[in-house]
Amino acid sequence: MKGLDQSRPLSLYIHVPFCTRKCDYCAFYSIPLSAAEPGWIDRYVSMILAEIGALSEEWGKPFHTIFIGGGNPGILGYANLRRILEKAEENGMPEEVTVEINPENITPELQGLSDVLTRVSVGIQSMDDEVLRRLGRNASRADNIRALELLSSMPFRWNADIITAVPGESIGRTLKDIEEVASYNPGHISFYCLAFEEGTPLIARETPVGEEAEAEFLEKGWQRLRELGYEHYEVSNFAKSGERCLHNLVYWNLGQYIGFGPGSEGSVGYSTVTSMRDTPEIGRFLSSPELECTPLSSAETEEEFLLVSLRTSDGIRKSGYRERFGRDFDSVYGGQIASIPDGCFTDSPEAFALTEKGFMMLDWIILHLAMGM
Ligand code: SF4
């Protein structure tokens, strides 16, 4: 495959584009089951198996990590998930293998995948039926409780997603969500503000809480998560010790990964990367999937690198930056850093990283630094 660096690890992302029904806020590429044609799921699984088979043969060694996301991969059923994972693990077991499953699809049989799966991610989003209704989620509070109980008794590492700043919800409600979810002891929690995306039923119906209120929801939520023992290691992600998501760290370090499934993305290479996109539409994907490759220039690669790596609390390691781009970080960015407000970053001879105050103005800081490139 063009641009693939055989000397560096490679991860695999598999996008499952099916959902029971569409949540009101969702702008991901996914098809509600009511709109899926008969046979699509079987043909999708066959196509994914073929794509993984061809890549595994070329790669010839274990993938670093695998993540099956969606959509709702739970819709495929555990037997299909096993077929996909067994195919993807033909060259050996990766360091981490995650599957996203919606609460209503988690059953005790999930445990049967423990020989091919190490981690599960569940979209809880809220523990309140009224908030879940506003979001248009399929799962209820009762479904969420059942999923949390099951996951906490299974041998997987696991993550729970929580959405905050939903119109009509209070900060107290968000804090209760965090506390209740944390009481089941997930090693990892993703915590993020509700996004209002164009073309969704949500944007037509509700009004966002506003930037100031969002900042308050985040600040209070971040504080409570820290108090509960979760390290804030990425803008929207929190982990107990040793529980960071290795697969997502690949994205944030601009590591190599290939995505299969309609609309999924990938990135391979090192000093300059090639970004990839799998056929972005289910009909075309099922007839002839193709990875569309776009080689990025050195400046584009560096911009991409800034964009992802400043999301983590580790930030940019200056020796890694020099190795990758052949330049001295302080010489390139020192001038721009001098005009970032105090308290937004830490800067040492080893690393430059943003603080929580910096996370709040992440977009501005990235733009500001990019101007110094
Ligand atoms: S389950 Fe996830 S991917 Fe599917 S509609 Fe809801 S938010 Fe979107």
Boltz pocket constraint, residues with backbone or C-beta under 6 A from the ligand:
constraints:
  - pocket:
      binder: B
      contacts: [[A, 18], [A, 19], [A, 20], [A, 21], [A, 22], [A, 23], [A, 26], [A, 27], [A, 28], [A, 30], [A, 70], [A, 71], [A, 72], [A, 102], [A, 123]]
      max_distance: 6.0
